[in-house]
Amino acid sequence: MGVIQDSLDRASAATATRPLPKSAGARMRFLLRTEKGSTRAVAARLGISQRTVERYIKGTLRRPRKDLAARLEQEVRKDWQPRVRQRARKRAATSGGIVIETRARFGFTAAPGSTDDGRMRRLTQHLPPAYAARLFDAQSAGATEQQLQAIAAEGLQEVYFKDRGRRAHDLEVEFTDIDYVELDF
């Protein structure tokens, strides 16, 4: 996955109101419920045998290897509290907006006489709900990382660089060389 895609997923996971199950058995049971009782489906998601899943559920096995523990936490985090996540995304897309913090190279295409050399900048900016909705819609439609970057760049261009249309009307922003992106809603 890409940087923005991962950041959207982390921001969505951060909206959870309850902590993840702690033990491996509780996490396996949660995945078993989400897969409607199919130990085969849980085993396929985790890349382990069906019998191993059954042993964790029964309590025979308690402590997974580090790689399995990481995969188990990742899979539980994906499915944890979907309605809470959905409500938070809806709120961000309709009224709250999204906050983007990034360190990346911003280059410009502007009117003659201005510099267009890109430089690294660290920005923290609140984007309006319209851009949050566009990001969420693009993510759910399976957009590529470049498409998500283009939406984020357009939002930063309009809100930060053009000051919501009050200046730099002909400015076009290029959003490249991303060090990190953190999103919050």
Order of alpha helices (4+ residues) and beta strands (2+ residues): alpha-alpha-alpha-alpha-alpha-alpha-beta-beta-alpha-alpha-beta
